[in-house]
Amino acid sequence: MAREYRPLDCLLHTGSEKLGLLILNQPLDGPERLQLLWSKSLIRACADGGANALYKCMGNSRDRFIPDFISGDFDSIEKAVQEYYKEKGSYFIETPDQNHTDFTKALQLLLQRVRDHNTKIDMVVTLGGLSGRFDQILASVETLYQTRPLTNLPLYVIQGSSLICLLREGKSTIRVDKDLQGSWCGLIPVGEPCYHVTTSGLKWNLSDAQLKFGTLVSTSNKMDESGVVTVETDAPLVWTMEVPRLK
C-alpha cells in the first residue's frame, strides 16, 4: 500500500489538517506562515532557542502564541524569553544529551506526547532547520532519518522557499494542489544508496534508476501538470520542493 503525502496542504487556509508544530532556533519567515500553521496545530513546541524566534516573530501578539513545551539544554534561549514563557505556562523539559541535536530531542518528545495523549494529528511540521550552517542543515536531514522507527506520520521541515520530508522505502504518492505547485523539486538519497527508483508525475522521470552520490542525484526536477507524483524506492529518499508564498 502506498504512503500518501500532501506536503503543502498545511499551508492552505482551507482544509481540516491537524498538526504537531515544532519551531527551531532559526529566524522565522514571518508571522503569516506561523499564524496559519499555529491555527491548525494541536500541539506546539519549541526547541531551545526556537523560543527566541517565536518571541521575536510575534511581537505584540506573542501572548496569543504560547508553546505547550520548550525543550533543550537551554544554552540558546534568552533569559528574558525563558522567564516570559515560564510565566505564561509553557512546560520546560531539560534534555542535556549531547549525542542528539535539540531538533531530534524535541521531535522525540513531541511524538511521545502525541502517543501518550492519543492525539490525532495528520502530520508534524517543523519551521527552521534549512538555512545557515551547512552542518546543521545536514543534521536536520539526519533527524528525519533517525525518527523513522518512532512514527509513520509525515514529517515536514519548512524554511524559506524549501520543504523536505523523508520518503520511506516502498511506494509513495505525493499530491500537490496545482495552485501551490512550485517550479522545482528533487529526490536525494540519504543514509544509503537507492538501487531501484521509479517515478511518475515528474518532468524527468526515473525508471528503475540508481540514485546515489557519484552516480545520479535528482535535483532541479519539476512536477508535471497532474499534481501527483509517485515514487517507488528500495531505500529512503529525501523529497524536496519549492514552497510558494502565502496568498
Backbone as CSV, one residue per row, in Angstrom:
resi,resn,N_x,N_y,N_z,CA_x,CA_y,CA_z,C_x,C_y,C_z
1,MET,0.841,-1.199,0.000,0.000,0.000,0.000,0.878,1.252,0.000
2,ALA,0.577,2.168,-0.871,1.382,3.386,-0.999,1.105,4.333,0.160
3,ARG,2.167,4.942,0.679,2.002,6.031,1.640,1.644,7.292,0.870
4,GLU,0.763,8.102,1.448,0.341,9.332,0.768,0.857,10.543,1.527
5,TYR,1.394,11.497,0.788,1.913,12.744,1.332,1.213,13.908,0.649
6,ARG,0.801,14.874,1.456,0.232,16.127,0.943,1.018,17.276,1.578
7,PRO,2.242,17.489,1.136,3.171,18.348,1.880,2.778,19.810,1.979
8,LEU,2.010,20.318,1.025,1.680,21.744,1.060,0.269,22.028,1.565
9,ASP,-0.496,20.973,1.881,-1.859,21.202,2.373,-1.863,22.004,3.672
10,CYS,-0.813,21.874,4.477,-0.760,22.613,5.738,-0.706,24.117,5.521
11,LEU,-0.360,24.553,4.304,-0.264,25.980,4.004,-1.497,26.518,3.298
12,LEU,-2.534,25.679,3.185,-3.808,26.127,2.639,-4.679,26.675,3.763
13,HIS,-5.364,27.767,3.496,-6.276,28.311,4.508,-7.506,27.420,4.673
14,THR,-7.830,26.662,3.648,-8.921,25.701,3.745,-8.370,24.373,4.227
15,GLY,-9.249,23.415,4.498,-8.811,22.087,4.896,-8.897,21.888,6.398
16,SER,-8.865,20.635,6.794,-9.056,20.289,8.207,-7.846,19.560,8.784
17,GLU,-6.667,19.767,8.219,-5.467,19.078,8.696,-5.181,19.464,10.162
18,LYS,-4.781,18.479,10.940,-4.371,18.717,12.320,-2.874,18.425,12.424
19,LEU,-2.139,19.355,13.026,-0.682,19.292,13.007,-0.093,19.177,14.400
20,GLY,1.145,18.692,14.433,2.066,18.956,15.524,3.080,19.947,14.983
21,LEU,3.344,21.025,15.699,4.207,22.105,15.204,5.430,22.240,16.100
22,LEU,6.610,22.270,15.465,7.875,22.416,16.178,8.658,23.569,15.568
23,ILE,9.160,24.454,16.417,9.889,25.638,15.965,11.347,25.521,16.399
24,LEU,12.255,25.663,15.429,13.690,25.535,15.699,14.342,26.902,15.869
25,ASN,15.613,26.862,16.260,16.356,28.075,16.573,16.937,28.715,15.317
26,GLN,16.041,29.169,14.451,16.420,29.943,13.271,15.331,30.973,13.021
27,PRO,15.668,32.106,12.385,14.655,33.142,12.172,13.445,32.606,11.409
28,LEU,12.263,32.984,11.863,11.037,32.583,11.177,10.809,33.475,9.963
29,ASP,10.063,32.939,8.996,9.886,33.638,7.722,8.870,34.767,7.790
30,GLY,8.179,34.889,8.897,7.187,35.941,9.041,5.968,35.418,9.770
31,PRO,5.173,36.318,10.329,4.044,35.876,11.155,2.940,35.169,10.389
32,GLU,2.769,35.450,9.082,1.630,34.888,8.362,1.707,33.365,8.303
33,ARG,2.861,32.832,7.914,3.009,31.379,7.824,2.848,30.749,9.207
34,LEU,3.470,31.342,10.211,3.380,30.806,11.560,1.944,30.827,12.071
35,GLN,1.236,31.922,11.874,-0.143,32.025,12.348,-1.027,30.952,11.731
36,LEU,-0.843,30.709,10.444,-1.652,29.695,9.768,-1.362,28.308,10.336
37,LEU,-0.092,27.958,10.462,0.264,26.643,10.980,-0.154,26.497,12.444
38,TRP,0.000,27.544,13.208,-0.397,27.524,14.626,-1.885,27.226,14.766
39,SER,-2.694,27.840,13.892,-4.154,27.659,13.979,-4.577,26.227,13.683
40,LYS,-3.727,25.465,12.983,-4.062,24.084,12.625,-3.425,23.071,13.576
41,SER,-2.687,23.549,14.571,-1.886,22.663,15.413,-2.601,22.297,16.704
42,LEU,-2.466,21.034,17.094,-2.991,20.550,18.357,-1.915,20.473,19.431
43,ILE,-0.665,20.477,19.030,0.455,20.535,19.962,1.533,21.408,19.335
44,ARG,2.100,22.323,20.167,3.084,23.284,19.665,4.271,23.292,20.607
45,ALA,5.469,23.268,20.027,6.676,23.178,20.837,7.798,23.983,20.213
46,CYS,8.770,24.334,21.044,9.991,24.996,20.582,11.187,24.183,21.041
47,ALA,12.191,24.122,20.192,13.468,23.507,20.553,14.409,24.614,21.000
48,ASP,14.631,24.717,22.304,15.585,25.649,22.910,15.419,27.062,22.344
49,GLY,16.413,27.548,21.582,16.360,28.905,21.062,15.255,29.155,20.057
50,GLY,14.529,28.115,19.660,13.343,28.341,18.840,12.343,29.238,19.545
51,ALA,12.391,29.230,20.882,11.523,30.130,21.647,11.875,31.592,21.390
52,ASN,13.173,31.888,21.187,13.577,33.253,20.837,12.950,33.677,19.516
53,ALA,12.989,32.741,18.535,12.440,33.043,17.209,10.941,33.316,17.299
54,LEU,10.226,32.495,18.059,8.786,32.693,18.235,8.501,34.029,18.912
55,TYR,9.214,34.305,19.968,9.024,35.532,20.746,9.217,36.774,19.868
56,LYS,10.291,36.783,19.082,10.596,37.946,18.249,9.644,38.079,17.082
57,CYS,9.266,36.950,16.490,8.402,36.985,15.308,7.016,37.539,15.630
58,MET,6.466,37.181,16.797,5.076,37.530,17.077,4.915,38.890,17.729
59,GLY,6.000,39.532,18.147,5.925,40.903,18.630,4.857,41.108,19.684
60,ASN,4.012,42.110,19.479,2.986,42.450,20.457,1.870,41.428,20.553
61,SER,1.836,40.464,19.626,0.803,39.419,19.661,1.306,38.148,20.344
62,ARG,2.510,38.183,20.915,3.138,36.945,21.395,2.352,36.267,22.512
63,ASP,1.535,37.004,23.250,0.811,36.359,24.348,-0.282,35.426,23.846
64,ARG,-0.562,35.443,22.550,-1.541,34.508,21.958,-0.848,33.289,21.339
65,PHE,0.484,33.238,21.458,1.244,32.147,20.838,2.210,31.568,21.886
66,ILE,1.645,30.800,22.791,2.402,30.223,23.894,2.601,28.732,23.626
67,PRO,3.833,28.266,23.482,4.064,26.845,23.176,3.686,25.950,24.355
68,ASP,3.266,24.729,24.038,2.940,23.760,25.085,4.188,23.370,25.866
69,PHE,5.304,23.181,25.154,6.545,22.897,25.871,7.736,23.445,25.097
70,ILE,8.812,23.675,25.836,10.097,24.109,25.286,11.140,23.151,25.845
71,SER,11.948,22.560,24.959,12.925,21.577,25.417,14.317,21.942,24.916
72,GLY,15.329,21.349,25.563,16.706,21.563,25.156,17.625,21.586,26.363
73,ASP,18.896,21.928,26.106,19.807,22.114,27.236,19.808,23.572,27.689
74,PHE,19.017,24.400,27.003,18.761,25.796,27.360,20.022,26.659,27.348
75,ASP,20.909,26.346,26.404,22.086,27.186,26.219,21.847,28.268,25.179
76,SER,20.695,28.211,24.483,20.407,29.167,23.415,19.270,30.122,23.767
77,ILE,18.331,29.686,24.562,17.190,30.533,24.871,17.632,31.731,25.713
78,GLU,17.130,32.907,25.376,17.469,34.111,26.132,16.736,34.095,27.470
79,LYS,17.382,34.616,28.489,16.825,34.558,29.845,15.452,35.226,29.918
80,ALA,15.317,36.399,29.282,14.033,37.105,29.331,12.935,36.305,28.638
81,VAL,13.303,35.623,27.548,12.336,34.792,26.820,11.948,33.589,27.679
82,GLN,12.919,32.983,28.315,12.648,31.837,29.179,11.697,32.223,30.315
83,GLU,11.952,33.347,30.946,11.094,33.788,32.042,9.685,34.122,31.548
84,TYR,9.603,34.717,30.353,8.289,35.075,29.798,7.426,33.831,29.605
85,TYR,7.985,32.808,28.945,7.175,31.617,28.657,6.918,30.779,29.910
86,LYS,7.819,30.822,30.884,7.537,30.165,32.162,6.337,30.810,32.832
87,GLU,6.321,32.134,32.833,5.211,32.867,33.442,3.893,32.593,32.734
88,LYS,3.974,32.361,31.404,2.763,32.128,30.614,2.311,30.665,30.662
89,GLY,3.095,29.797,31.292,2.635,28.430,31.493,3.234,27.375,30.581
90,SER,4.221,27.719,29.759,4.881,26.699,28.941,5.630,25.735,29.854
91,TYR,5.623,24.471,29.489,6.318,23.437,30.252,7.742,23.327,29.715
92,PHE,8.730,23.371,30.613,10.134,23.296,30.211,10.675,21.897,30.508
93,ILE,11.299,21.291,29.485,11.848,19.944,29.613,13.328,20.011,29.269
94,GLU,14.177,19.753,30.262,15.616,19.795,30.019,16.075,18.486,29.397
95,THR,16.823,18.589,28.291,17.331,17.413,27.574,18.826,17.612,27.349
96,PRO,19.655,17.254,28.322,21.085,17.562,28.239,21.894,16.629,27.343
97,ASP,21.300,15.585,26.814,22.021,14.600,25.995,22.695,15.277,24.803
98,GLN,24.039,15.249,24.766,24.780,15.904,23.691,24.994,15.008,22.480
99,ASN,24.508,13.773,22.534,24.633,12.876,21.386,23.547,13.109,20.350
100,HIS,22.559,13.937,20.690,21.489,14.257,19.750,21.276,15.765,19.724
101,THR,20.805,16.269,18.599,20.552,17.704,18.474,19.268,18.068,19.213
102,ASP,19.098,19.373,19.483,17.863,19.851,20.110,16.658,19.520,19.232
103,PHE,16.830,19.553,17.913,15.746,19.204,16.995,15.325,17.754,17.214
104,THR,16.307,16.839,17.222,15.986,15.423,17.401,15.276,15.184,18.729
105,LYS,15.810,15.765,19.793,15.240,15.545,21.118,13.838,16.136,21.226
106,ALA,13.633,17.333,20.676,12.308,17.956,20.739,11.295,17.168,19.917
107,LEU,11.712,16.677,18.752,10.798,15.899,17.919,10.428,14.592,18.615
108,GLN,11.395,13.941,19.251,11.098,12.727,20.001,10.077,12.998,21.109
109,LEU,10.240,14.117,21.826,9.307,14.468,22.888,7.919,14.763,22.339
110,LEU,7.862,15.493,21.225,6.568,15.806,20.631,5.832,14.532,20.229
111,LEU,6.546,13.623,19.583,5.921,12.368,19.157,5.498,11.521,20.355
112,GLN,6.293,11.562,21.433,5.932,10.821,22.637,4.654,11.374,23.258
113,ARG,4.535,12.702,23.273,3.323,13.320,23.839,2.108,13.013,22.969
114,VAL,2.297,12.972,21.675,1.194,12.596,20.780,0.709,11.189,21.119
115,ARG,1.655,10.265,21.317,1.275,8.889,21.658,0.650,8.804,23.050
116,ASP,1.265,9.477,24.024,0.783,9.386,25.396,-0.633,9.918,25.551
117,HIS,-0.957,10.978,24.824,-2.271,11.613,24.931,-3.236,11.155,23.835
118,ASN,-2.766,10.198,23.018,-3.589,9.684,21.916,-4.141,10.831,21.059
119,THR,-3.266,11.803,20.799,-3.649,12.962,19.991,-3.678,12.574,18.519
120,LYS,-4.752,12.892,17.853,-4.905,12.527,16.443,-4.448,13.684,15.558
121,ILE,-3.255,13.546,15.013,-2.756,14.547,14.075,-2.429,13.874,12.758
122,ASP,-2.376,14.691,11.712,-2.135,14.170,10.361,-0.679,14.268,9.950
123,MET,0.076,15.158,10.578,1.464,15.399,10.179,2.162,16.206,11.255
124,VAL,3.487,16.228,11.192,4.291,17.116,12.020,5.013,18.081,11.094
125,VAL,4.924,19.376,11.415,5.585,20.413,10.616,6.623,21.106,11.499
126,THR,7.844,21.193,10.992,8.928,21.885,11.681,9.293,23.129,10.899
127,LEU,9.388,24.261,11.602,9.817,25.509,10.985,11.273,25.765,11.354
128,GLY,12.110,25.970,10.334,13.539,26.184,10.541,14.321,24.946,10.149
129,GLY,15.643,25.050,10.265,16.493,23.896,10.021,17.049,23.775,8.619
130,LEU,16.722,24.727,7.728,17.171,24.596,6.344,17.976,25.802,5.859
131,SER,18.499,26.579,6.800,19.342,27.708,6.389,20.483,27.860,7.385
132,GLY,21.410,28.740,7.046,22.540,28.955,7.941,23.628,27.924,7.744
133,ARG,24.141,27.378,8.830,25.269,26.455,8.784,24.911,25.160,8.065
134,PHE,25.821,24.742,7.169,25.558,23.550,6.360,25.511,22.299,7.222
135,ASP,26.364,22.225,8.267,26.342,21.036,9.111,25.011,20.897,9.840
136,GLN,24.394,22.030,10.185,23.095,21.976,10.857,21.977,21.617,9.884
137,ILE,22.112,22.016,8.626,21.141,21.592,7.615,21.187,20.075,7.464
138,LEU,22.393,19.521,7.386,22.520,18.066,7.291,22.000,17.390,8.553
139,ALA,22.162,18.029,9.707,21.635,17.468,10.950,20.106,17.400,10.904
140,SER,19.464,18.330,10.223,18.007,18.271,10.069,17.591,17.042,9.270
141,VAL,18.347,16.751,8.215,18.070,15.547,7.422,18.297,14.296,8.267
142,GLU,19.380,14.300,9.044,19.686,13.158,9.911,18.566,12.919,10.924
143,THR,17.964,14.003,11.429,16.852,13.852,12.368,15.689,13.118,11.720
144,LEU,15.338,13.479,10.497,14.253,12.777,9.799,14.593,11.302,9.638
145,TYR,15.840,11.019,9.350,16.272,9.630,9.166,16.207,8.863,10.486
146,GLN,16.616,9.506,11.579,16.642,8.848,12.880,15.250,8.522,13.414
147,THR,14.282,9.351,13.092,12.967,9.204,13.714,12.053,8.237,12.958
148,ARG,12.571,7.561,11.944,11.734,6.597,11.215,11.076,5.558,12.118
149,PRO,11.781,5.006,13.123,11.113,3.980,13.941,10.034,4.533,14.868
150,LEU,9.968,5.854,15.043,9.090,6.437,16.051,7.684,6.713,15.567
151,THR,7.497,6.889,14.271,6.173,7.271,13.786,6.046,6.997,12.291
152,ASN,4.819,6.796,11.867,4.510,6.727,10.437,3.922,8.032,9.924
153,LEU,3.800,9.030,10.798,3.280,10.319,10.367,4.247,10.993,9.392
154,PRO,3.736,11.712,8.410,4.621,12.536,7.582,5.274,13.624,8.436
155,LEU,6.581,13.825,8.243,7.335,14.850,8.951,7.886,15.825,7.926
156,TYR,7.429,17.075,7.972,7.854,18.086,7.003,8.687,19.153,7.711
157,VAL,9.786,19.547,7.060,10.616,20.649,7.532,10.514,21.759,6.496
158,ILE,10.156,22.956,6.955,9.905,24.081,6.047,10.708,25.288,6.506
159,GLN,11.392,25.914,5.565,12.014,27.210,5.812,12.220,27.916,4.489
160,GLY,11.889,29.209,4.481,12.036,29.986,3.260,11.231,29.378,2.134
161,SER,11.886,29.108,1.020,11.198,28.550,-0.145,11.380,27.044,-0.262
162,SER,11.878,26.389,0.801,12.183,24.960,0.721,11.384,24.135,1.722
163,LEU,11.047,22.932,1.292,10.427,21.916,2.139,11.147,20.605,1.899
164,ILE,11.378,19.845,2.983,11.905,18.493,2.832,11.069,17.525,3.652
165,CYS,11.009,16.288,3.201,10.448,15.204,4.002,11.128,13.915,3.561
166,LEU,11.045,12.907,4.405,11.680,11.630,4.114,10.637,10.658,3.592
167,LEU,10.872,10.126,2.409,10.024,9.082,1.845,10.605,7.728,2.242
168,ARG,9.765,6.839,2.762,10.229,5.516,3.177,10.410,4.619,1.961
169,GLU,11.079,3.509,2.182,11.183,2.507,1.127,9.780,1.984,0.813
170,GLY,9.565,1.603,-0.440,8.244,1.214,-0.905,7.684,2.272,-1.834
171,LYS,6.368,2.349,-1.925,5.720,3.282,-2.850,5.103,4.442,-2.090
172,SER,5.335,5.649,-2.590,4.773,6.871,-2.014,4.054,7.651,-3.093
173,THR,2.960,8.286,-2.697,2.227,9.182,-3.584,2.240,10.576,-2.972
174,ILE,2.675,11.546,-3.761,2.760,12.939,-3.314,1.733,13.740,-4.097
175,ARG,0.825,14.395,-3.377,-0.233,15.175,-4.023,-0.048,16.654,-3.670
176,VAL,-0.108,17.486,-4.693,0.109,18.919,-4.512,-0.972,19.682,-5.259
177,ASP,-1.642,20.569,-4.553,-2.620,21.450,-5.190,-1.933,22.219,-6.327
178,LYS,-2.545,22.212,-7.520,-1.902,22.835,-8.686,-1.620,24.318,-8.477
179,ASP,-2.457,24.994,-7.675,-2.241,26.417,-7.428,-1.027,26.676,-6.537
180,LEU,-0.559,25.631,-5.832,0.599,25.778,-4.951,1.880,25.258,-5.575
181,GLN,1.757,24.594,-6.695,2.898,23.902,-7.293,4.020,24.868,-7.642
182,GLY,5.226,24.596,-7.141,6.370,25.460,-7.395,7.103,25.074,-8.664
183,SER,8.265,25.671,-8.851,8.996,25.481,-10.109,10.062,24.396,-10.029
184,TRP,10.314,23.847,-8.826,11.372,22.837,-8.728,11.053,21.814,-7.655
185,CYS,11.688,20.663,-7.771,11.595,19.608,-6.767,12.804,18.700,-6.950
186,GLY,13.006,17.758,-6.047,14.147,16.868,-6.165,13.996,15.638,-5.292
187,LEU,14.783,14.618,-5.595,14.842,13.380,-4.825,16.309,13.090,-4.516
188,ILE,16.633,12.974,-3.220,18.030,12.867,-2.812,18.193,11.655,-1.899
189,PRO,19.088,10.721,-2.239,19.316,9.556,-1.374,20.045,9.970,-0.095
190,VAL,19.656,9.380,1.031,20.330,9.657,2.292,20.527,8.347,3.044
191,GLY,21.623,8.237,3.747,21.850,7.062,4.570,22.413,5.886,3.816
192,GLU,21.918,5.661,2.617,22.355,4.523,1.806,21.935,4.777,0.355
193,PRO,22.583,4.139,-0.594,22.162,4.306,-1.995,20.781,3.706,-2.233
194,CYS,20.108,4.216,-3.233,18.847,3.639,-3.715,19.149,2.995,-5.072
195,TYR,18.955,1.694,-5.164,19.337,0.983,-6.378,18.183,0.814,-7.360
196,HIS,16.952,1.016,-6.896,15.798,0.830,-7.771,14.771,1.922,-7.467
197,VAL,14.759,2.970,-8.287,13.826,4.088,-8.097,13.049,4.304,-9.387
198,THR,11.739,4.295,-9.258,10.855,4.541,-10.399,9.848,5.621,-10.005
199,THR,9.635,6.591,-10.886,8.737,7.708,-10.586,7.746,7.938,-11.724
200,SER,6.695,8.650,-11.382,5.794,9.217,-12.390,5.402,10.607,-11.914
201,GLY,4.948,11.432,-12.843,4.493,12.770,-12.481,5.575,13.829,-12.472
202,LEU,6.800,13.470,-12.885,7.894,14.431,-12.950,8.243,14.749,-14.402
203,LYS,8.871,15.899,-14.623,9.311,16.237,-15.974,10.360,15.242,-16.436
204,TRP,11.279,14.870,-15.523,12.314,13.884,-15.831,12.118,12.696,-14.894
205,ASN,11.363,11.713,-15.359,11.055,10.561,-14.527,12.211,9.566,-14.510
206,LEU,12.188,8.718,-13.501,13.195,7.674,-13.330,12.547,6.321,-13.552
207,SER,13.258,5.410,-14.180,12.751,4.060,-14.422,13.783,3.053,-13.929
208,ASP,13.512,2.491,-12.753,14.411,1.526,-12.122,15.846,2.055,-12.082
209,ALA,15.980,3.326,-11.707,17.274,4.003,-11.737,17.978,3.904,-10.390
210,GLN,19.300,4.049,-10.413,20.087,4.168,-9.196,20.203,5.636,-8.818
211,LEU,19.970,5.938,-7.537,20.240,7.268,-7.006,21.281,7.118,-5.904
212,LYS,22.457,7.654,-6.137,23.495,7.684,-5.115,24.527,8.721,-5.519
213,PHE,25.211,9.252,-4.516,26.245,10.233,-4.809,27.365,9.578,-5.606
214,GLY,27.803,10.270,-6.631,28.791,9.735,-7.544,28.185,9.104,-8.773
215,THR,26.851,8.908,-8.739,26.166,8.331,-9.906,25.076,9.273,-10.404
216,LEU,23.990,9.409,-9.643,22.887,10.286,-10.032,22.161,10.749,-8.789
217,VAL,21.888,12.047,-8.727,21.024,12.638,-7.715,20.033,13.521,-8.459
218,SER,18.747,13.321,-8.204,17.717,14.007,-8.992,17.405,15.370,-8.395
219,THR,18.239,16.358,-8.719,17.977,17.735,-8.301,17.439,18.531,-9.480
220,SER,16.858,19.701,-9.180,16.339,20.607,-10.216,15.367,19.908,-11.154
221,ASN,14.559,19.015,-10.599,13.494,18.393,-11.372,12.247,19.259,-11.278
222,LYS,11.182,18.851,-11.951,9.923,19.589,-11.919,8.770,18.599,-11.915
223,MET,7.646,19.023,-11.319,6.428,18.236,-11.395,5.721,18.536,-12.710
224,ASP,4.991,17.549,-13.216,4.196,17.820,-14.410,2.884,18.466,-13.991
225,GLU,1.936,18.574,-14.887,0.694,19.301,-14.624,-0.341,18.493,-13.857
226,SER,-0.054,17.227,-13.589,-1.054,16.378,-12.932,-1.208,16.689,-11.448
227,GLY,-0.153,17.230,-10.817,-0.200,17.483,-9.383,-0.020,16.233,-8.544
228,VAL,0.340,15.124,-9.175,0.520,13.854,-8.457,1.844,13.236,-8.876
229,VAL,2.678,12.926,-7.889,3.948,12.259,-8.139,3.939,10.928,-7.399
230,THR,4.372,9.865,-8.067,4.579,8.593,-7.373,6.067,8.277,-7.373
231,VAL,6.517,7.722,-6.260,7.919,7.351,-6.104,7.958,5.948,-5.517
232,GLU,8.621,5.041,-6.212,8.836,3.696,-5.686,10.337,3.510,-5.519
233,THR,10.761,3.166,-4.293,12.187,3.109,-3.986,12.487,1.949,-3.042
234,ASP,13.703,1.438,-3.112,14.103,0.343,-2.232,14.836,0.840,-0.984
235,ALA,15.009,2.160,-0.842,15.666,2.743,0.332,15.138,4.169,0.514
236,PRO,15.301,4.747,1.698,14.743,6.083,1.950,15.309,7.148,1.013
237,LEU,14.446,8.105,0.696,14.800,9.251,-0.146,14.274,10.524,0.496
238,VAL,15.021,11.601,0.370,14.507,12.915,0.744,13.789,13.513,-0.453
239,TRP,12.525,13.876,-0.236,11.774,14.649,-1.223,11.905,16.113,-0.832
240,THR,12.293,16.965,-1.778,12.380,18.395,-1.531,11.647,19.139,-2.636
241,MET,11.042,20.266,-2.266,10.255,21.012,-3.243,10.147,22.470,-2.826
242,GLU,9.781,23.283,-3.802,9.594,24.705,-3.555,8.305,24.951,-2.786
243,VAL,8.390,25.842,-1.820,7.208,26.263,-1.062,6.789,27.640,-1.582
244,PRO,5.545,27.795,-2.000,5.100,29.087,-2.525,4.859,30.088,-1.410
245,ARG,4.813,31.332,-1.761,4.433,32.374,-0.806,2.946,32.250,-0.500
246,LEU,2.576,32.565,0.726,1.155,32.547,1.070,0.435,33.661,0.322
247,LYS,-0.782,33.322,-0.149,-1.574,34.319,-0.882,-2.574,34.963,0.040
